[in-house]
Amino acid sequence: MCDAGVVTDCSFAFYASKDGKDGSALVLDGVNPAYAAGAFTYHDIISETYWPVNLQTVETAGSKHTGFKQGVVDSGTSLLVG
């Protein structure tokens, strides 16, 4: 879509609703700020095989976890793996 000029912003985003039934979305041609709180952070993928990204710190519920080298964004599930 980017190469063909169909979209102007080659970013995309996934939103998964809390119950997994209604309201989930795939947003092409950018992001929809209605689906997120706070600022967006963009990361380059380091391979086109399985959406790996460089990962340094993960923060969950106020706790920081470090020591990661890569993380994988799996858009086919609800997993983010470090």
PDB file of N, CA, C and O in Angstrom, chain B, residues numbered from 101:
ATOM      1  N   MET B 101       0.828  -1.183   0.000  1.00  0.00           N
ATOM      2  CA  MET B 101       0.000   0.000   0.000  1.00  0.00           C
ATOM      3  C   MET B 101       0.877   1.254   0.000  1.00  0.00           C
ATOM      4  O   MET B 101       0.555   2.248  -0.650  1.00  0.00           O
ATOM      5  N   CYS B 102       1.976   1.194   0.728  1.00  0.00           N
ATOM      6  CA  CYS B 102       2.895   2.332   0.745  1.00  0.00           C
ATOM      7  C   CYS B 102       3.536   2.508  -0.618  1.00  0.00           C
ATOM      8  O   CYS B 102       3.552   3.613  -1.160  1.00  0.00           O
ATOM      9  N   ASP B 103       4.063   1.428  -1.176  1.00  0.00           N
ATOM     10  CA  ASP B 103       4.732   1.497  -2.474  1.00  0.00           C
ATOM     11  C   ASP B 103       3.784   1.950  -3.585  1.00  0.00           C
ATOM     12  O   ASP B 103       4.202   2.626  -4.525  1.00  0.00           O
ATOM     13  N   ALA B 104       2.512   1.576  -3.475  1.00  0.00           N
ATOM     14  CA  ALA B 104       1.526   1.939  -4.499  1.00  0.00           C
ATOM     15  C   ALA B 104       0.950   3.336  -4.284  1.00  0.00           C
ATOM     16  O   ALA B 104       0.200   3.830  -5.126  1.00  0.00           O
ATOM     17  N   GLY B 105       1.293   3.979  -3.158  1.00  0.00           N
ATOM     18  CA  GLY B 105       0.783   5.316  -2.891  1.00  0.00           C
ATOM     19  C   GLY B 105      -0.662   5.349  -2.438  1.00  0.00           C
ATOM     20  O   GLY B 105      -1.302   6.399  -2.483  1.00  0.00           O
ATOM     21  N   VAL B 106      -1.184   4.212  -2.001  1.00  0.00           N
ATOM     22  CA  VAL B 106      -2.575   4.148  -1.544  1.00  0.00           C
ATOM     23  C   VAL B 106      -2.735   4.838  -0.199  1.00  0.00           C
ATOM     24  O   VAL B 106      -3.790   5.408   0.079  1.00  0.00           O
ATOM     25  N   VAL B 107      -1.704   4.797   0.642  1.00  0.00           N
ATOM     26  CA  VAL B 107      -1.727   5.449   1.944  1.00  0.00           C
ATOM     27  C   VAL B 107      -0.657   6.533   1.974  1.00  0.00           C
ATOM     28  O   VAL B 107       0.347   6.441   1.268  1.00  0.00           O
ATOM     29  N   THR B 108      -0.871   7.551   2.786  1.00  0.00           N
ATOM     30  CA  THR B 108       0.120   8.620   2.916  1.00  0.00           C
ATOM     31  C   THR B 108       1.016   8.410   4.125  1.00  0.00           C
ATOM     32  O   THR B 108       2.138   8.917   4.163  1.00  0.00           O
ATOM     33  N   ASP B 109       0.533   7.671   5.109  1.00  0.00           N
ATOM     34  CA  ASP B 109       1.306   7.359   6.314  1.00  0.00           C
ATOM     35  C   ASP B 109       1.463   5.846   6.363  1.00  0.00           C
ATOM     36  O   ASP B 109       0.468   5.127   6.463  1.00  0.00           O
ATOM     37  N   CYS B 110       2.667   5.364   6.297  1.00  0.00           N
ATOM     38  CA  CYS B 110       2.906   3.911   6.242  1.00  0.00           C
ATOM     39  C   CYS B 110       2.860   3.257   7.610  1.00  0.00           C
ATOM     40  O   CYS B 110       3.262   2.102   7.750  1.00  0.00           O
ATOM     41  N   SER B 111       2.381   3.964   8.616  1.00  0.00           N
ATOM     42  CA  SER B 111       2.188   3.390   9.949  1.00  0.00           C
ATOM     43  C   SER B 111       0.851   2.663  10.011  1.00  0.00           C
ATOM     44  O   SER B 111      -0.069   2.941   9.241  1.00  0.00           O
ATOM     45  N   PHE B 112       0.771   1.730  10.942  1.00  0.00           N
ATOM     46  CA  PHE B 112      -0.506   1.075  11.199  1.00  0.00           C
ATOM     47  C   PHE B 112      -0.556   0.720  12.671  1.00  0.00           C
ATOM     48  O   PHE B 112       0.470   0.719  13.352  1.00  0.00           O
ATOM     49  N   ALA B 113      -1.737   0.422  13.158  1.00  0.00           N
ATOM     50  CA  ALA B 113      -1.901   0.117  14.580  1.00  0.00           C
ATOM     51  C   ALA B 113      -2.992  -0.923  14.762  1.00  0.00           C
ATOM     52  O   ALA B 113      -3.911  -1.043  13.952  1.00  0.00           O
ATOM     53  N   PHE B 114      -2.864  -1.666  15.845  1.00  0.00           N
ATOM     54  CA  PHE B 114      -3.893  -2.626  16.240  1.00  0.00           C
ATOM     55  C   PHE B 114      -4.493  -2.163  17.556  1.00  0.00           C
ATOM     56  O   PHE B 114      -3.782  -1.684  18.439  1.00  0.00           O
ATOM     57  N   TYR B 115      -5.787  -2.308  17.681  1.00  0.00           N
ATOM     58  CA  TYR B 115      -6.469  -2.077  18.951  1.00  0.00           C
ATOM     59  C   TYR B 115      -7.279  -3.320  19.252  1.00  0.00           C
ATOM     60  O   TYR B 115      -8.088  -3.748  18.429  1.00  0.00           O
ATOM     61  N   ALA B 116      -7.075  -3.902  20.413  1.00  0.00           N
ATOM     62  CA  ALA B 116      -7.844  -5.076  20.841  1.00  0.00           C
ATOM     63  C   ALA B 116      -8.729  -4.667  22.007  1.00  0.00           C
ATOM     64  O   ALA B 116      -8.245  -4.167  23.022  1.00  0.00           O
ATOM     65  N   SER B 117     -10.017  -4.882  21.855  1.00  0.00           N
ATOM     66  CA  SER B 117     -10.945  -4.513  22.922  1.00  0.00           C
ATOM     67  C   SER B 117     -10.706  -5.389  24.139  1.00  0.00           C
ATOM     68  O   SER B 117     -10.124  -6.469  24.034  1.00  0.00           O
ATOM     69  N   LYS B 118     -11.155  -4.923  25.281  1.00  0.00           N
ATOM     70  CA  LYS B 118     -10.921  -5.644  26.531  1.00  0.00           C
ATOM     71  C   LYS B 118     -11.585  -7.012  26.549  1.00  0.00           C
ATOM     72  O   LYS B 118     -11.023  -7.968  27.082  1.00  0.00           O
ATOM     73  N   ASP B 119     -12.774  -7.111  25.972  1.00  0.00           N
ATOM     74  CA  ASP B 119     -13.477  -8.395  26.030  1.00  0.00           C
ATOM     75  C   ASP B 119     -13.160  -9.284  24.828  1.00  0.00           C
ATOM     76  O   ASP B 119     -13.586 -10.438  24.786  1.00  0.00           O
ATOM     77  N   GLY B 120     -12.420  -8.761  23.857  1.00  0.00           N
ATOM     78  CA  GLY B 120     -12.043  -9.551  22.692  1.00  0.00           C
ATOM     79  C   GLY B 120     -13.165  -9.810  21.706  1.00  0.00           C
ATOM     80  O   GLY B 120     -12.991 -10.576  20.759  1.00  0.00           O
ATOM     81  N   LYS B 121     -14.311  -9.184  21.914  1.00  0.00           N
ATOM     82  CA  LYS B 121     -15.458  -9.446  21.049  1.00  0.00           C
ATOM     83  C   LYS B 121     -15.806  -8.258  20.160  1.00  0.00           C
ATOM     84  O   LYS B 121     -15.857  -8.384  18.936  1.00  0.00           O
ATOM     85  N   ASP B 122     -16.042  -7.113  20.776  1.00  0.00           N
ATOM     86  CA  ASP B 122     -16.520  -5.956  20.018  1.00  0.00           C
ATOM     87  C   ASP B 122     -15.534  -4.796  20.113  1.00  0.00           C
ATOM     88  O   ASP B 122     -14.915  -4.567  21.152  1.00  0.00           O
ATOM     89  N   GLY B 123     -15.404  -4.082  19.019  1.00  0.00           N
ATOM     90  CA  GLY B 123     -14.644  -2.847  19.051  1.00  0.00           C
ATOM     91  C   GLY B 123     -13.180  -2.953  18.692  1.00  0.00           C
ATOM     92  O   GLY B 123     -12.489  -1.934  18.689  1.00  0.00           O
ATOM     93  N   SER B 124     -12.673  -4.126  18.392  1.00  0.00           N
ATOM     94  CA  SER B 124     -11.278  -4.248  17.990  1.00  0.00           C
ATOM     95  C   SER B 124     -11.099  -3.645  16.608  1.00  0.00           C
ATOM     96  O   SER B 124     -12.044  -3.593  15.821  1.00  0.00           O
ATOM     97  N   ALA B 125      -9.865  -3.180  16.306  1.00  0.00           N
ATOM     98  CA  ALA B 125      -9.663  -2.511  15.028  1.00  0.00           C
ATOM     99  C   ALA B 125      -8.238  -2.682  14.532  1.00  0.00           C
ATOM    100  O   ALA B 125      -7.297  -2.798  15.317  1.00  0.00           O
ATOM    101  N   LEU B 126      -8.102  -2.695  13.228  1.00  0.00           N
ATOM    102  CA  LEU B 126      -6.828  -2.559  12.538  1.00  0.00           C
ATOM    103  C   LEU B 126      -6.905  -1.209  11.850  1.00  0.00           C
ATOM    104  O   LEU B 126      -7.782  -0.981  11.017  1.00  0.00           O
ATOM    105  N   VAL B 127      -5.998  -0.322  12.192  1.00  0.00           N
ATOM    106  CA  VAL B 127      -6.003   1.020  11.626  1.00  0.00           C
ATOM    107  C   VAL B 127      -4.847   1.123  10.632  1.00  0.00           C
ATOM    108  O   VAL B 127      -3.685   0.964  11.005  1.00  0.00           O
ATOM    109  N   LEU B 128      -5.169   1.388   9.372  1.00  0.00           N
ATOM    110  CA  LEU B 128      -4.166   1.574   8.326  1.00  0.00           C
ATOM    111  C   LEU B 128      -4.034   3.062   8.029  1.00  0.00           C
ATOM    112  O   LEU B 128      -4.956   3.833   8.294  1.00  0.00           O
ATOM    113  N   ASP B 129      -2.896   3.467   7.483  1.00  0.00           N
ATOM    114  CA  ASP B 129      -2.649   4.862   7.117  1.00  0.00           C
ATOM    115  C   ASP B 129      -2.516   5.736   8.362  1.00  0.00           C
ATOM    116  O   ASP B 129      -3.067   6.835   8.418  1.00  0.00           O
ATOM    117  N   GLY B 130      -1.785   5.242   9.358  1.00  0.00           N
ATOM    118  CA  GLY B 130      -1.561   6.017  10.572  1.00  0.00           C
ATOM    119  C   GLY B 130      -2.158   5.343  11.789  1.00  0.00           C
ATOM    120  O   GLY B 130      -2.348   4.127  11.815  1.00  0.00           O
ATOM    121  N   VAL B 131      -2.449   6.142  12.789  1.00  0.00           N
ATOM    122  CA  VAL B 131      -3.016   5.635  14.032  1.00  0.00           C
ATOM    123  C   VAL B 131      -4.236   6.472  14.401  1.00  0.00           C
ATOM    124  O   VAL B 131      -4.389   7.600  13.932  1.00  0.00           O
ATOM    125  N   ASN B 132      -5.089   5.922  15.232  1.00  0.00           N
ATOM    126  CA  ASN B 132      -6.267   6.638  15.712  1.00  0.00           C
ATOM    127  C   ASN B 132      -6.052   6.931  17.197  1.00  0.00           C
ATOM    128  O   ASN B 132      -6.100   6.007  18.009  1.00  0.00           O
ATOM    129  N   PRO B 133      -5.817   8.189  17.576  1.00  0.00           N
ATOM    130  CA  PRO B 133      -5.559   8.499  18.979  1.00  0.00           C
ATOM    131  C   PRO B 133      -6.735   8.200  19.908  1.00  0.00           C
ATOM    132  O   PRO B 133      -6.563   8.192  21.127  1.00  0.00           O
ATOM    133  N   ALA B 134      -7.912   7.956  19.363  1.00  0.00           N
ATOM    134  CA  ALA B 134      -9.056   7.596  20.206  1.00  0.00           C
ATOM    135  C   ALA B 134      -8.865   6.236  20.865  1.00  0.00           C
ATOM    136  O   ALA B 134      -9.523   5.925  21.857  1.00  0.00           O
ATOM    137  N   TYR B 135      -7.956   5.419  20.310  1.00  0.00           N
ATOM    138  CA  TYR B 135      -7.711   4.081  20.853  1.00  0.00           C
ATOM    139  C   TYR B 135      -6.559   4.035  21.844  1.00  0.00           C
ATOM    140  O   TYR B 135      -6.199   2.948  22.296  1.00  0.00           O
ATOM    141  N   ALA B 136      -5.975   5.151  22.196  1.00  0.00           N
ATOM    142  CA  ALA B 136      -4.800   5.117  23.071  1.00  0.00           C
ATOM    143  C   ALA B 136      -4.762   6.333  23.985  1.00  0.00           C
ATOM    144  O   ALA B 136      -5.351   7.372  23.687  1.00  0.00           O
ATOM    145  N   ALA B 137      -4.067   6.186  25.088  1.00  0.00           N
ATOM    146  CA  ALA B 137      -3.824   7.299  26.000  1.00  0.00           C
ATOM    147  C   ALA B 137      -2.330   7.598  25.984  1.00  0.00           C
ATOM    148  O   ALA B 137      -1.514   6.676  26.009  1.00  0.00           O
ATOM    149  N   GLY B 138      -1.974   8.845  25.944  1.00  0.00           N
ATOM    150  CA  GLY B 138      -0.566   9.213  25.957  1.00  0.00           C
ATOM    151  C   GLY B 138       0.011   9.326  24.561  1.00  0.00           C
ATOM    152  O   GLY B 138      -0.701   9.248  23.559  1.00  0.00           O
ATOM    153  N   ALA B 139       1.315   9.512  24.523  1.00  0.00           N
ATOM    154  CA  ALA B 139       2.013   9.707  23.255  1.00  0.00           C
ATOM    155  C   ALA B 139       2.344   8.370  22.600  1.00  0.00           C
ATOM    156  O   ALA B 139       2.504   7.355  23.278  1.00  0.00           O
ATOM    157  N   PHE B 140       2.445   8.384  21.280  1.00  0.00           N
ATOM    158  CA  PHE B 140       2.848   7.199  20.533  1.00  0.00           C
ATOM    159  C   PHE B 140       4.367   7.133  20.470  1.00  0.00           C
ATOM    160  O   PHE B 140       5.042   8.158  20.381  1.00  0.00           O
ATOM    161  N   THR B 141       4.890   5.931  20.518  1.00  0.00           N
ATOM    162  CA  THR B 141       6.318   5.699  20.347  1.00  0.00           C
ATOM    163  C   THR B 141       6.479   4.771  19.158  1.00  0.00           C
ATOM    164  O   THR B 141       5.842   3.720  19.095  1.00  0.00           O
ATOM    165  N   TYR B 142       7.320   5.151  18.222  1.00  0.00           N
ATOM    166  CA  TYR B 142       7.517   4.359  17.013  1.00  0.00           C
ATOM    167  C   TYR B 142       8.839   3.604  17.104  1.00  0.00           C
ATOM    168  O   TYR B 142       9.832   4.139  17.596  1.00  0.00           O
ATOM    169  N   HIS B 143       8.848   2.357  16.628  1.00  0.00           N
ATOM    170  CA  HIS B 143      10.036   1.518  16.626  1.00  0.00           C
ATOM    171  C   HIS B 143      10.200   0.895  15.257  1.00  0.00           C
ATOM    172  O   HIS B 143       9.228   0.451  14.645  1.00  0.00           O
ATOM    173  N   ASP B 144      11.437   0.862  14.775  1.00  0.00           N
ATOM    174  CA  ASP B 144      11.714   0.183  13.520  1.00  0.00           C
ATOM    175  C   ASP B 144      11.747  -1.319  13.770  1.00  0.00           C
ATOM    176  O   ASP B 144      12.233  -1.766  14.809  1.00  0.00           O
ATOM    177  N   ILE B 145      11.234  -2.096  12.828  1.00  0.00           N
ATOM    178  CA  ILE B 145      11.384  -3.546  12.939  1.00  0.00           C
ATOM    179  C   ILE B 145      12.806  -3.894  12.512  1.00  0.00           C
ATOM    180  O   ILE B 145      13.395  -3.207  11.678  1.00  0.00           O
ATOM    181  N   ILE B 146      13.351  -4.955  13.083  1.00  0.00           N
ATOM    182  CA  ILE B 146      14.730  -5.332  12.765  1.00  0.00           C
ATOM    183  C   ILE B 146      14.799  -6.523  11.828  1.00  0.00           C
ATOM    184  O   ILE B 146      15.886  -6.965  11.455  1.00  0.00           O
ATOM    185  N   SER B 147      13.636  -7.045  11.447  1.00  0.00           N
ATOM    186  CA  SER B 147      13.550  -8.135  10.485  1.00  0.00           C
ATOM    187  C   SER B 147      12.122  -8.164   9.967  1.00  0.00           C
ATOM    188  O   SER B 147      11.202  -7.757  10.676  1.00  0.00           O
ATOM    189  N   GLU B 148      11.924  -8.632   8.761  1.00  0.00           N
ATOM    190  CA  GLU B 148      10.568  -8.730   8.221  1.00  0.00           C
ATOM    191  C   GLU B 148       9.985 -10.118   8.430  1.00  0.00           C
ATOM    192  O   GLU B 148       8.987 -10.468   7.799  1.00  0.00           O
ATOM    193  N   THR B 149      10.587 -10.911   9.300  1.00  0.00           N
ATOM    194  CA  THR B 149      10.136 -12.282   9.470  1.00  0.00           C
ATOM    195  C   THR B 149       9.042 -12.438  10.526  1.00  0.00           C
ATOM    196  O   THR B 149       8.090 -13.190  10.318  1.00  0.00           O
ATOM    197  N   TYR B 150       9.165 -11.734  11.660  1.00  0.00           N
ATOM    198  CA  TYR B 150       8.214 -11.966  12.748  1.00  0.00           C
ATOM    199  C   TYR B 150       8.054 -10.727  13.625  1.00  0.00           C
ATOM    200  O   TYR B 150       7.834 -10.860  14.829  1.00  0.00           O
ATOM    201  N   TRP B 151       8.157  -9.544  13.064  1.00  0.00           N
ATOM    202  CA  TRP B 151       7.984  -8.270  13.746  1.00  0.00           C
ATOM    203  C   TRP B 151       8.821  -8.132  15.014  1.00  0.00           C
ATOM    204  O   TRP B 151       8.304  -7.675  16.034  1.00  0.00           O
ATOM    205  N   PRO B 152      10.105  -8.515  14.980  1.00  0.00           N
ATOM    206  CA  PRO B 152      10.938  -8.276  16.165  1.00  0.00           C
ATOM    207  C   PRO B 152      11.334  -6.800  16.242  1.00  0.00           C
ATOM    208  O   PRO B 152      11.544  -6.149  15.218  1.00  0.00           O
ATOM    209  N   VAL B 153      11.431  -6.288  17.452  1.00  0.00           N
ATOM    210  CA  VAL B 153      11.862  -4.910  17.693  1.00  0.00           C
ATOM    211  C   VAL B 153      12.930  -4.924  18.774  1.00  0.00           C
ATOM    212  O   VAL B 153      12.951  -5.816  19.622  1.00  0.00           O
ATOM    213  N   ASN B 154      13.818  -3.933  18.745  1.00  0.00           N
ATOM    214  CA  ASN B 154      14.779  -3.791  19.836  1.00  0.00           C
ATOM    215  C   ASN B 154      14.014  -3.423  21.092  1.00  0.00           C
ATOM    216  O   ASN B 154      13.103  -2.596  21.050  1.00  0.00           O
ATOM    217  N   LEU B 155      14.372  -4.023  22.188  1.00  0.00           N
ATOM    218  CA  LEU B 155      13.624  -3.850  23.433  1.00  0.00           C
ATOM    219  C   LEU B 155      14.609  -3.704  24.577  1.00  0.00           C
ATOM    220  O   LEU B 155      15.479  -4.555  24.760  1.00  0.00           O
ATOM    221  N   GLN B 156      14.483  -2.638  25.346  1.00  0.00           N
ATOM    222  CA  GLN B 156      15.385  -2.428  26.463  1.00  0.00           C
ATOM    223  C   GLN B 156      14.672  -2.546  27.804  1.00  0.00           C
ATOM    224  O   GLN B 156      15.172  -3.209  28.713  1.00  0.00           O
ATOM    225  N   THR B 157      13.521  -1.918  27.935  1.00  0.00           N
ATOM    226  CA  THR B 157      12.800  -1.895  29.206  1.00  0.00           C
ATOM    227  C   THR B 157      11.315  -2.114  28.952  1.00  0.00           C
ATOM    228  O   THR B 157      10.751  -1.580  27.997  1.00  0.00           O
ATOM    229  N   VAL B 158      10.698  -2.898  29.811  1.00  0.00           N
ATOM    230  CA  VAL B 158       9.246  -3.092  29.777  1.00  0.00           C
ATOM    231  C   VAL B 158       8.713  -2.627  31.120  1.00  0.00           C
ATOM    232  O   VAL B 158       9.239  -3.004  32.167  1.00  0.00           O
ATOM    233  N   GLU B 159       7.674  -1.810  31.090  1.00  0.00           N
ATOM    234  CA  GLU B 159       7.084  -1.333  32.330  1.00  0.00           C
ATOM    235  C   GLU B 159       5.651  -1.831  32.427  1.00  0.00           C
ATOM    236  O   GLU B 159       4.839  -1.592  31.532  1.00  0.00           O
ATOM    237  N   THR B 160       5.344  -2.524  33.517  1.00  0.00           N
ATOM    238  CA  THR B 160       3.997  -3.036  33.749  1.00  0.00           C
ATOM    239  C   THR B 160       3.569  -2.698  35.162  1.00  0.00           C
ATOM    240  O   THR B 160       4.288  -2.991  36.118  1.00  0.00           O
ATOM    241  N   ALA B 161       2.420  -2.092  35.303  1.00  0.00           N
ATOM    242  CA  ALA B 161       1.851  -1.767  36.609  1.00  0.00           C
ATOM    243  C   ALA B 161       2.873  -1.084  37.513  1.00  0.00           C
ATOM    244  O   ALA B 161       2.932  -1.358  38.711  1.00  0.00           O
ATOM    245  N   GLY B 162       3.677  -0.192  36.932  1.00  0.00           N
ATOM    246  CA  GLY B 162       4.638   0.560  37.721  1.00  0.00           C
ATOM    247  C   GLY B 162       5.960  -0.145  37.972  1.00  0.00           C
ATOM    248  O   GLY B 162       6.856   0.457  38.565  1.00  0.00           O
ATOM    249  N   SER B 163       6.124  -1.386  37.551  1.00  0.00           N
ATOM    250  CA  SER B 163       7.378  -2.115  37.722  1.00  0.00           C
ATOM    251  C   SER B 163       8.144  -2.120  36.406  1.00  0.00           C
ATOM    252  O   SER B 163       7.565  -2.353  35.345  1.00  0.00           O
ATOM    253  N   LYS B 164       9.461  -1.860  36.480  1.00  0.00           N
ATOM    254  CA  LYS B 164      10.284  -1.870  35.273  1.00  0.00           C
ATOM    255  C   LYS B 164      11.067  -3.171  35.204  1.00  0.00           C
ATOM    256  O   LYS B 164      11.625  -3.632  36.200  1.00  0.00           O
ATOM    257  N   HIS B 165      11.099  -3.753  34.014  1.00  0.00           N
ATOM    258  CA  HIS B 165      11.814  -4.993  33.763  1.00  0.00           C
ATOM    259  C   HIS B 165      12.849  -4.716  32.673  1.00  0.00           C
ATOM    260  O   HIS B 165      12.508  -4.177  31.620  1.00  0.00           O
ATOM    261  N   THR B 166      14.099  -5.075  32.915  1.00  0.00           N
ATOM    262  CA  THR B 166      15.161  -4.798  31.956  1.00  0.00           C
ATOM    263  C   THR B 166      15.890  -6.090  31.601  1.00  0.00           C
ATOM    264  O   THR B 166      15.573  -7.156  32.130  1.00  0.00           O
ATOM    265  N   GLY B 167      16.860  -5.989  30.710  1.00  0.00           N
ATOM    266  CA  GLY B 167      17.663  -7.145  30.333  1.00  0.00           C
ATOM    267  C   GLY B 167      17.223  -7.799  29.035  1.00  0.00           C
ATOM    268  O   GLY B 167      17.766  -8.834  28.649  1.00  0.00           O
ATOM    269  N   PHE B 168      16.255  -7.215  28.364  1.00  0.00           N
ATOM    270  CA  PHE B 168      15.788  -7.769  27.093  1.00  0.00           C
ATOM    271  C   PHE B 168      16.705  -7.307  25.966  1.00  0.00           C
ATOM    272  O   PHE B 168      17.308  -6.238  26.058  1.00  0.00           O
ATOM    273  N   LYS B 169      16.811  -8.087  24.926  1.00  0.00           N
ATOM    274  CA  LYS B 169      17.511  -7.659  23.716  1.00  0.00           C
ATOM    275  C   LYS B 169      16.522  -7.408  22.598  1.00  0.00           C
ATOM    276  O   LYS B 169      16.659  -6.447  21.841  1.00  0.00           O
ATOM    277  N   GLN B 170      15.524  -8.273  22.494  1.00  0.00           N
ATOM    278  CA  GLN B 170      14.507  -8.119  21.460  1.00  0.00           C
ATOM    279  C   GLN B 170      13.141  -8.458  22.034  1.00  0.00           C
ATOM    280  O   GLN B 170      13.014  -9.210  23.000  1.00  0.00           O
ATOM    281  N   GLY B 171      12.146  -7.890  21.420  1.00  0.00           N
ATOM    282  CA  GLY B 171      10.774  -8.253  21.717  1.00  0.00           C
ATOM    283  C   GLY B 171      10.097  -8.593  20.405  1.00  0.00           C
ATOM    284  O   GLY B 171      10.556  -8.184  19.338  1.00  0.00           O
ATOM    285  N   VAL B 172       9.017  -9.332  20.482  1.00  0.00           N
ATOM    286  CA  VAL B 172       8.274  -9.705  19.282  1.00  0.00           C
ATOM    287  C   VAL B 172       6.839  -9.227  19.442  1.00  0.00           C
ATOM    288  O   VAL B 172       6.186  -9.511  20.447  1.00  0.00           O
ATOM    289  N   VAL B 173       6.360  -8.508  18.452  1.00  0.00           N
ATOM    290  CA  VAL B 173       4.973  -8.065  18.417  1.00  0.00           C
ATOM    291  C   VAL B 173       4.224  -9.057  17.542  1.00  0.00           C
ATOM    292  O   VAL B 173       4.451  -9.120  16.334  1.00  0.00           O
ATOM    293  N   ASP B 174       3.335  -9.831  18.146  1.00  0.00           N
ATOM    294  CA  ASP B 174       2.577 -10.849  17.421  1.00  0.00           C
ATOM    295  C   ASP B 174       1.159 -10.339  17.234  1.00  0.00           C
ATOM    296  O   ASP B 174       0.333 -10.430  18.143  1.00  0.00           O
ATOM    297  N   SER B 175       0.879  -9.806  16.060  1.00  0.00           N
ATOM    298  CA  SER B 175      -0.432  -9.231  15.809  1.00  0.00           C
ATOM    299  C   SER B 175      -1.522 -10.292  15.623  1.00  0.00           C
ATOM    300  O   SER B 175      -2.701  -9.956  15.519  1.00  0.00           O
ATOM    301  N   GLY B 176      -1.136 -11.554  15.581  1.00  0.00           N
ATOM    302  CA  GLY B 176      -2.122 -12.627  15.432  1.00  0.00           C
ATOM    303  C   GLY B 176      -2.655 -13.116  16.766  1.00  0.00           C
ATOM    304  O   GLY B 176      -3.601 -13.902  16.813  1.00  0.00           O
ATOM    305  N   THR B 177      -2.044 -12.647  17.858  1.00  0.00           N
ATOM    306  CA  THR B 177      -2.493 -13.006  19.200  1.00  0.00           C
ATOM    307  C   THR B 177      -2.426 -11.758  20.073  1.00  0.00           C
ATOM    308  O   THR B 177      -2.170 -10.662  19.573  1.00  0.00           O
ATOM    309  N   SER B 178      -2.646 -11.914  21.328  1.00  0.00           N
ATOM    310  CA  SER B 178      -2.526 -10.780  22.252  1.00  0.00           C
ATOM    311  C   SER B 178      -1.166 -10.787  22.942  1.00  0.00           C
ATOM    312  O   SER B 178      -1.025 -10.214  24.022  1.00  0.00           O
ATOM    313  N   LEU B 179      -0.169 -11.419  22.342  1.00  0.00           N
ATOM    314  CA  LEU B 179       1.142 -11.557  22.976  1.00  0.00           C
ATOM    315  C   LEU B 179       2.124 -10.484  22.571  1.00  0.00           C
ATOM    316  O   LEU B 179       2.193 -10.099  21.404  1.00  0.00           O
ATOM    317  N   LEU B 180       2.880 -10.004  23.530  1.00  0.00           N
ATOM    318  CA  LEU B 180       4.099  -9.245  23.314  1.00  0.00           C
ATOM    319  C   LEU B 180       5.171 -10.014  24.073  1.00  0.00           C
ATOM    320  O   LEU B 180       5.074 -10.161  25.292  1.00  0.00           O
ATOM    321  N   VAL B 181       6.177 -10.502  23.386  1.00  0.00           N
ATOM    322  CA  VAL B 181       7.146 -11.426  23.979  1.00  0.00           C
ATOM    323  C   VAL B 181       8.517 -10.779  24.012  1.00  0.00           C
ATOM    324  O   VAL B 181       8.959 -10.183  23.029  1.00  0.00           O
ATOM    325  N   GLY B 182       9.192 -10.901  25.160  1.00  0.00           N
ATOM    326  CA  GLY B 182      10.563 -10.394  25.284  1.00  0.00           C
ATOM    327  C   GLY B 182      11.516 -11.536  25.516  1.00  0.00           C
ATOM    328  O   GLY B 182      12.721 -11.318  25.647  1.00  0.00           O
TER     329      GLY B 182
END
